[in-house]
Amino acid sequence: MQDLNYKNRHIALIVGAALVLLLVAWCVLCFIAFRNNSTGKNRVVVERQAWYEVQVDGHPVLYYTLADSDSVFKDLSEKRDTAITRTVASAQWTNSHWWFPSCKGTITASIDSLDQPTFSPREVLTLNLRNAEQRIKDLDTMTDEMDYYFSVHDVQDEGFELVVEYYEKVMREMTHLSGVIGALNHCLESDSLTIRHKAVFRAIYNNKVGKQQIDTCVLKSQEPFKAFQPQKGGLKTTLQLLNEKTPRGVKVGSYYSDASLKTLSFAVQRRYEACEDTLDGFGLKVTPEKGVQIGLWANGKYKGEQLEHNSQRIYGIDLSRFQHEKGKKRYNIQWNKLRITSLGTLSKKKVSGKVDYPVSFIYIKATEGTTVKNNYYAADYVQSRKHGYKTGNYHFFSTKTPGAQQAKWYLKNSRHQAGDLPPVLDIEPSAAQINAMGGAEKLFVEVRAWLNAVKAATGVKPILYISQSFVNKYLPLAPDLKQNYQVWIARYGEYKPDVHMLYWQLSPDGRVEGIGPEVDINVFNGYQNKYDEFVSKLK
């Protein structure tokens, strides 16, 4: 009996010790599992890399990102890397058997939904080609606008480098689009055209010894341009780790599609605008419609470019009887003293240094309508040329007589010699005067008659002198004049007119040493090199 009791006690001790050891081992395993979870060793990251391929004869030609409700092809490119979208989801996977923590675990990571269009590949490629070609035309227009900007600006102008940077980006986009257009044409010429979806899923986690492990699953190609059964939810990815030694990788769930998706639009819409619609302060925006808009903005509204006036710019004046007469007083012009000393006071101008500028060119009023002529014209014309000034004449247009007759009067009472500035037609009618002569269409008929007659007689294309309000209200009705004639614009504000121009009359109340009354001050749109180029072409 004693031996049996001893034996039972011995067995009990052994069993107890074993239970203690098992308990300790279980605690150690739980501690290890807890430590792994708490230190991120059981953290799993699921990464999806997805793109679409346009294939010809089974070979990829173009790539684009996932389609969405706004764009069928997004970031269409000849390079796959630019088309890849990356989506990442991560979580801690938990142990499904609490009594043996290293047995297995499961994580489910949701990936964004995919909207799948239901149109044919050829239909969509044709649409993208059409829009790509239109985009190239728009970019051509924009580069033309920037070329004009460069021709009348200098590196010292505020924002010049910003336009250069924009120009370079536009050129890169044009190069990119040219390649895409070539590839699209190649695809559309093929009878073996397919578009397939590609996706690679990677599960990144630490295995049980703490080393990083990456499992990869390549999604089989799909035909995106066919009807999908709409479902709620999105594309889901489930990672199953069955014992860490033999991971099964990534399992891909079903597609989500929006059966109501009917909108097709071109995807390569990237515009390198350097300002937002709500911009305040200095900024740049370039569009085919508005060209280069660089300067000051207020609450998204473009105020204009503020010209910095300095001695490097080219200034000129225009003369009429008002520089010889003021009330009953009469004034002689002291031609050997001409020097601009004030740019006027009607607006706050940005001036660097003291205003003390030479006069580089002079325009003189010759005639008006069919009966009026400037009695001081002949003497002023002779003296201006004698003192070495580039000289030109202008005619004040009347709405009461035909343009051809006005041209005949102008040519009879003015002179144009080799090297003179182009003749100018001064158009300043009021709205009432335009209506009285039969409207804007009739006005432009007579204006064209004057321009054509003077060009035929002198061999020089005249210049249009117009106001900013005339540009805004009437000039769009005569696109041929807007596109084919240089503009001398009158705008008495601090901002440079937003129009292609040759001269800007920036004030009517300037002061010039050697002239008693106030004088119109004009600035040539460009620097010395551009002015020299302009002068060298004068006939």
C-alpha positions in Angstrom: 0.0 0.0 0.0 2.8 2.4 0.9 4.6 1.5 -2.4 1.4 2.2 -4.3 0.9 5.6 -2.6 4.5 6.4 -3.3 4.1 5.4 -6.9 0.9 7.5 -7.2 2.6 10.5 -5.6 5.6 10.1 -8.0 3.2 10.0 -11.0 1.3 13.0 -9.7 4.6 14.9 -9.4 5.6 13.9 -12.9 2.2 14.9 -14.3 2.3 18.1 -12.4 5.7 19.0 -13.6 4.7 18.2 -17.2 1.6 20.4 -16.8 3.8 23.2 -15.4 6.2 22.8 -18.4 3.3 22.8 -20.8 1.9 25.9 -19.1 5.2 27.6 -19.3 5.6 26.6 -23.0 2.1 27.9 -23.7 2.9 31.2 -21.9 6.2 31.5 -23.9 4.3 30.9 -27.2 1.6 33.4 -26.2 4.3 35.9 -25.3 6.1 35.3 -28.6 2.8 35.7 -30.5 2.0 38.8 -28.5 5.4 40.2 -29.0 5.2 39.4 -32.8 1.9 41.1 -33.0 2.9 44.1 -30.9 6.2 44.6 -32.8 4.5 44.4 -36.2 6.0 41.0 -37.2 2.5 39.8 -38.2 1.7 43.0 -40.2 0.9 42.3 -43.8 1.0 44.8 -46.6 -0.9 44.0 -49.8 0.1 46.1 -52.8 -1.7 46.1 -56.1 0.0 47.4 -59.3 -2.5 47.6 -62.1 -2.6 49.0 -65.7 -4.2 48.4 -69.1 -2.4 47.3 -72.2 -3.4 48.1 -75.8 -2.0 45.1 -77.7 -1.4 44.5 -81.4 -0.8 40.8 -82.3 -0.5 40.1 -78.6 2.3 42.7 -78.1 1.7 45.8 -75.9 1.8 49.1 -77.8 0.2 51.6 -75.4 -0.5 51.6 -71.7 -3.0 53.5 -69.6 -4.3 53.6 -66.0 -7.5 52.4 -64.7 -10.6 53.9 -66.4 -12.9 56.0 -64.3 -16.2 57.9 -64.8 -14.5 61.0 -66.2 -12.0 59.4 -68.5 -11.8 56.1 -70.4 -8.1 56.3 -70.9 -6.1 58.0 -68.2 -2.4 58.8 -68.7 -2.3 57.1 -72.0 1.4 56.5 -72.7 4.0 54.5 -74.6 5.7 53.7 -71.3 4.1 51.3 -68.8 5.6 52.9 -65.7 3.7 56.1 -66.2 0.4 54.1 -66.4 0.7 51.9 -63.3 -1.5 52.7 -60.4 -0.5 51.4 -57.0 -2.9 50.7 -54.2 -1.8 49.5 -50.8 -3.8 48.0 -47.9 -2.3 46.7 -44.7 -3.4 45.0 -41.4 -2.3 42.7 -38.6 -3.3 39.1 -39.4 -4.5 37.2 -36.4 -4.1 33.6 -35.3 -7.2 31.4 -36.0 -6.2 28.9 -33.3 -5.5 30.5 -29.9 -4.0 27.4 -28.5 -1.3 27.2 -31.2 -0.4 30.7 -32.3 1.8 29.7 -35.3 -0.8 27.6 -37.0 -2.3 30.0 -39.7 -3.8 33.4 -40.2 -6.0 35.3 -42.7 -6.2 38.9 -43.8 -8.7 40.5 -46.2 -7.7 43.8 -47.8 -10.2 45.9 -49.8 -9.0 47.6 -53.0 -10.7 50.5 -54.8 -13.5 49.8 -57.1 -12.9 49.6 -60.9 -15.4 51.2 -63.3 -15.3 49.3 -66.5 -16.5 50.8 -69.8 -18.5 48.7 -72.2 -17.4 50.1 -75.5 -15.3 48.4 -78.2 -11.5 49.0 -78.2 -11.6 50.4 -81.7 -14.3 52.9 -80.9 -12.4 54.2 -77.8 -9.1 54.4 -79.6 -10.7 56.3 -82.5 -12.1 58.8 -80.0 -8.8 59.2 -78.2 -7.0 59.7 -81.5 -9.4 62.5 -82.5 -9.0 64.2 -79.2 -5.2 63.8 -79.2 -5.1 65.5 -82.5 -7.2 68.4 -81.2 -5.0 68.7 -78.2 -1.9 69.0 -80.4 -3.6 71.8 -82.3 -4.4 73.5 -79.0 -0.8 73.1 -77.9 0.4 74.5 -81.2 -1.7 77.6 -80.6 -0.3 77.9 -77.0 3.3 77.7 -78.2 2.6 80.4 -80.8 1.3 82.6 -78.0 4.4 81.9 -76.0 6.6 82.6 -79.0 5.0 86.0 -79.3 5.5 86.6 -75.5 9.2 85.8 -75.9 9.5 88.2 -78.8 8.3 91.2 -76.8 9.7 90.3 -73.4 13.2 90.0 -71.9 14.7 87.8 -69.3 14.6 90.7 -66.8 10.8 90.8 -66.9 9.0 89.3 -64.0 7.6 85.9 -64.8 9.8 85.3 -67.9 11.4 82.2 -66.4 7.9 80.9 -65.4 6.8 81.1 -69.0 10.0 79.3 -70.1 9.3 76.5 -67.7 5.8 76.3 -68.9 7.0 76.2 -72.5 9.3 73.3 -71.9 6.5 71.3 -70.3 4.2 72.0 -73.2 6.9 70.8 -75.6 7.3 67.6 -73.6 3.6 67.1 -73.7 3.6 67.6 -77.5 6.4 65.1 -77.9 4.5 62.6 -75.7 1.3 63.1 -77.7 3.0 62.8 -81.0 4.2 59.4 -80.0 0.8 58.4 -78.7 -0.9 59.5 -81.9 1.6 57.4 -83.9 0.9 54.4 -81.7 -2.9 54.9 -81.9 -2.7 55.0 -85.7 -0.7 51.8 -85.7 -3.2 50.1 -83.4 -6.2 51.2 -85.5 -4.5 49.8 -88.7 -4.3 46.4 -87.1 -6.9 43.6 -87.4 -5.5 42.0 -84.2 -6.4 44.7 -81.6 -7.1 43.9 -78.0 -7.1 45.7 -74.7 -6.2 43.8 -71.6 -6.1 44.5 -67.9 -2.9 43.6 -66.0 -2.4 43.5 -62.3 0.3 42.2 -60.0 -0.5 41.7 -56.3 2.3 41.4 -53.7 1.9 40.3 -50.1 4.8 41.7 -48.0 5.1 40.4 -44.4 7.7 39.0 -41.9 7.8 35.2 -41.5 8.2 33.4 -38.2 11.9 34.0 -38.0 11.4 37.7 -38.5 12.6 38.0 -42.1 10.7 39.9 -44.7 8.9 37.7 -47.2 7.2 38.7 -50.5 4.6 36.6 -52.2 3.5 37.6 -55.7 0.4 36.8 -57.7 -0.1 37.9 -61.3 -3.7 38.5 -62.3 -4.7 36.9 -65.5 -5.4 39.3 -68.4 -9.0 40.4 -68.7 -10.9 41.9 -71.6 -12.2 45.2 -70.1 -14.4 46.4 -73.0 -17.3 44.0 -72.5 -20.3 44.0 -70.2 -19.6 43.0 -66.6 -22.2 41.9 -64.1 -22.6 44.8 -61.7 -22.0 44.0 -58.1 -21.9 45.9 -54.9 -18.6 46.4 -53.3 -15.2 46.5 -54.9 -12.2 44.4 -55.9 -11.2 42.5 -52.8 -7.9 40.7 -52.2 -7.6 37.9 -49.7 -4.2 36.8 -48.4 -4.1 33.4 -46.8 -1.0 32.3 -44.9 -1.5 28.6 -44.3 1.6 27.9 -42.2 4.1 30.5 -43.1 6.3 27.9 -44.8 4.1 27.3 -47.8 2.1 30.6 -48.3 -0.6 30.3 -50.9 -0.1 33.9 -52.1 -2.9 36.2 -53.1 -6.5 35.3 -54.1 -8.3 37.8 -56.2 -12.1 38.4 -55.9 -14.6 39.7 -58.4 -14.6 42.9 -60.4 -17.0 45.8 -59.7 -18.4 47.7 -62.7 -20.8 50.5 -63.2 -23.3 49.5 -65.9 -24.5 53.1 -66.2 -21.1 54.4 -67.4 -21.7 55.9 -70.8 -19.4 58.9 -70.8 -16.3 58.8 -73.1 -13.7 61.6 -72.8 -10.1 62.0 -73.6 -7.7 61.2 -70.8 -4.5 63.0 -71.7 -5.7 66.3 -70.3 -2.7 67.2 -68.2 -2.3 71.0 -68.4 0.7 72.6 -66.8 -1.1 75.7 -65.5 0.9 77.5 -62.9 -2.1 79.1 -61.2 -5.5 78.1 -60.0 -8.8 79.8 -60.8 -8.8 81.3 -57.3 -5.3 82.7 -57.7 -4.5 85.9 -55.9 -1.2 87.8 -56.6 1.3 87.0 -59.4 0.7 83.9 -61.5 0.6 82.3 -65.0 -2.0 80.6 -67.1 -1.8 79.6 -70.7 -4.7 78.4 -72.7 -5.5 78.2 -76.5 -8.4 80.7 -76.0 -6.6 83.4 -73.9 -3.0 82.8 -74.7 -0.4 83.8 -72.1 -1.9 85.4 -69.1 0.9 86.3 -66.7 0.8 89.1 -64.2 -1.5 90.0 -61.3 -4.7 88.1 -60.4 -7.5 89.0 -57.9 -9.8 86.2 -56.8 -9.2 84.2 -60.0 -9.7 87.3 -62.2 -6.8 88.3 -64.4 -5.9 91.9 -63.9 -3.0 92.0 -66.3 0.7 92.3 -66.7 2.2 95.3 -64.9 5.0 96.7 -67.1 8.1 98.0 -65.4 9.1 101.2 -67.1 12.8 101.9 -67.4 15.4 103.4 -69.7 15.8 100.2 -71.6 12.3 100.4 -73.1 11.5 102.2 -76.4 9.2 105.2 -76.0 7.6 107.5 -78.5 5.0 110.3 -78.8 2.2 111.3 -81.1 1.5 114.9 -82.2 -1.5 116.8 -83.4 -2.6 120.5 -83.2 -3.1 120.0 -79.5 0.7 120.1 -79.0 0.7 123.5 -80.7 -2.5 125.0 -79.3 -4.0 125.2 -75.8 -6.9 127.7 -75.7 -5.6 130.9 -77.1 -1.9 130.0 -76.5 0.3 128.8 -79.3 3.5 126.7 -78.8 6.5 125.9 -80.9 8.1 122.5 -80.5 11.8 122.7 -79.5 13.0 119.7 -81.5 16.5 119.6 -80.1 15.3 119.3 -76.5 12.8 116.4 -76.7 13.0 114.2 -73.6 10.2 112.3 -71.8 10.0 113.5 -68.2 6.6 112.1 -67.1 4.5 109.0 -68.1 1.3 110.7 -67.0 -0.7 110.6 -63.8 -4.0 108.7 -64.7 -2.7 105.4 -63.2 0.0 104.2 -60.9 2.8 102.9 -63.0 5.7 100.7 -62.0 8.8 102.8 -62.7 12.4 101.9 -62.1 14.5 104.9 -61.5 13.8 108.4 -62.7 11.6 109.1 -65.8 14.1 110.7 -68.2 13.7 108.8 -71.5 14.7 109.7 -75.0 12.0 109.9 -77.7 12.6 107.1 -80.2 9.6 107.5 -82.6 7.0 110.1 -83.5 3.5 109.8 -85.1 1.8 112.9 -86.5 -1.8 113.3 -87.3 -2.3 114.1 -91.0 -6.0 114.0 -91.8 -9.5 113.3 -90.5 -12.5 112.2 -92.6 -12.5 113.7 -96.1 -12.2 117.4 -95.3 -10.0 117.9 -92.2 -6.3 118.2 -92.2 -3.7 119.1 -89.5 -2.2 122.5 -90.4 0.9 121.7 -88.4 1.5 118.3 -90.1 3.8 119.3 -92.9 6.3 121.2 -90.7 6.2 118.6 -87.9 6.9 115.8 -90.4 9.9 117.6 -91.9 11.4 118.5 -88.5 10.8 115.1 -87.1 12.7 113.4 -89.9 15.4 116.1 -89.9 16.1 115.5 -86.2 16.5 111.7 -86.8 13.2 110.4 -85.3 11.5 107.5 -86.9 8.3 109.1 -88.2 4.8 108.0 -89.2 1.4 109.5 -90.0 -2.1 108.7 -88.9 -5.6 109.4 -90.1 -8.6 109.8 -87.9 -11.5 107.7 -89.2 -15.0 109.2 -89.7 -18.2 107.2 -89.7 -19.9 109.7 -92.0 -17.9 109.2 -95.2 -16.8 106.1 -97.2 -13.5 104.5 -96.3 -12.1 104.7 -99.8 -12.7 108.5 -100.0 -11.1 109.0 -96.7 -8.0 107.0 -97.9 -7.8 109.3 -101.0 -7.9 112.4 -98.7 -5.2 110.9 -96.5 -2.9 110.0 -99.3 -3.3 113.4 -100.9 -2.4 115.3 -97.7 0.4 113.1 -96.2 3.8 111.8 -97.1 5.3 108.3 -96.8 9.0 108.0 -97.6 11.4 105.1 -97.4 12.0 104.1 -93.8 8.9 105.8 -92.4 6.8 104.0 -89.8 3.6 102.3 -91.2 0.5 104.4 -91.7 -2.0 104.3 -88.9 -5.8 104.3 -89.0 -7.2 105.9 -85.8 -10.6 104.2 -85.1 -12.5 105.8 -82.2 -16.2 105.8 -82.9 -18.8 105.8 -80.2 -21.5 103.1 -80.1 -24.1 105.7 -81.3 -21.9 106.6 -84.3 -21.5 102.9 -85.2 -25.2 102.4 -85.0 -25.9 105.5 -87.1 -23.7 104.2 -89.9 -25.4 100.8 -90.0 -23.7 98.8 -87.3 -20.3 97.2 -86.8 -20.4 95.1 -90.0 -20.8 98.3 -92.1 -18.0 99.9 -90.0 -15.6 97.2 -90.8 -16.5 97.3 -94.5 -15.4 100.9 -94.7 -12.3 100.3 -92.5 -11.2 97.5 -94.8 -11.6 99.8 -97.8 -9.3 102.4 -96.2 -6.7 99.8 -95.2 -6.7 98.2 -98.7 -6.4 101.5 -100.5 -3.5 102.8 -98.4 -1.6 99.6 -98.6 -2.0 99.5 -102.4 -0.6 103.1 -102.6 2.2 102.9 -100.1 3.1 99.2 -100.3 2.9 99.0 -96.5 0.2 97.3 -94.4 -1.3 100.0 -92.0 -1.7 99.7 -88.2 -4.9 99.8 -86.3 -5.2 102.4 -83.5 -8.0 101.3 -81.2 -9.1 101.4 -77.6 -9.3 98.5 -75.2 -13.1 98.7 -75.1 -13.1 98.6 -78.9 -11.0 95.4 -78.8 -13.3 93.8 -76.3 -16.6 94.7 -78.0 -16.0 95.0 -81.7 -12.7 93.5 -82.8 -13.9 89.9 -82.3 -16.5 90.6 -85.1 -13.7 91.1 -87.6 -11.3 88.2 -87.0 -9.5 88.9 -90.2 -8.4 92.3 -88.9 -7.6 90.9 -85.5 -5.4 88.2 -86.9 -3.7 90.1 -89.8 -3.1 93.6 -88.5 -0.8 95.0 -85.9 -2.5 97.0 -83.1 -1.6 100.3 -81.5 -3.9 100.3 -78.4 -4.9 103.1 -76.1 -5.4 101.9 -72.5 -4.8 104.4 -69.7 -4.4 101.9 -66.9 -1.4 100.4 -65.1 -1.7 97.0 -66.7 -0.5 96.1 -70.1 -3.3 95.4 -72.6 -4.1 91.7 -73.0 -3.9 91.8 -76.8 -1.2 91.3 -79.6 0.1 94.8 -80.2 2.9 96.9 -81.6 2.5 100.0 -79.5 0.8 100.8 -76.3 -0.5 104.4 -75.7 -0.2 104.3 -71.9 -1.2 107.9 -71.1 -2.7 111.1 -72.7 -1.1 113.4 -70.1 2.6 112.8 -70.3 5.2 115.5 -70.2 7.9 116.1 -72.7 10.7 118.6 -72.4 10.5 120.9 -75.5 6.7 120.6 -75.8 4.5 122.9 -73.8 1.1 121.1 -73.6 0.6 117.5 -72.4 1.6 114.7 -74.8 0.4 111.2 -75.5 3.1 108.7 -74.4 3.6 105.4 -76.2 5.8 102.4 -75.6 7.0 99.9 -78.2 6.1 96.4 -77.3 9.5 94.9 -77.0 13.1 95.7 -76.2 15.9 97.2 -78.4 16.6 94.1 -80.4 13.0 93.7 -81.3 12.7 97.4 -82.2 15.8 97.2 -84.4 14.3 94.2 -86.2 11.0 96.1 -86.7 12.8 99.2 -88.0 15.0 97.2 -90.3 12.0 95.9 -92.2 10.4 99.4 -92.8 9.8 100.2 -96.5 
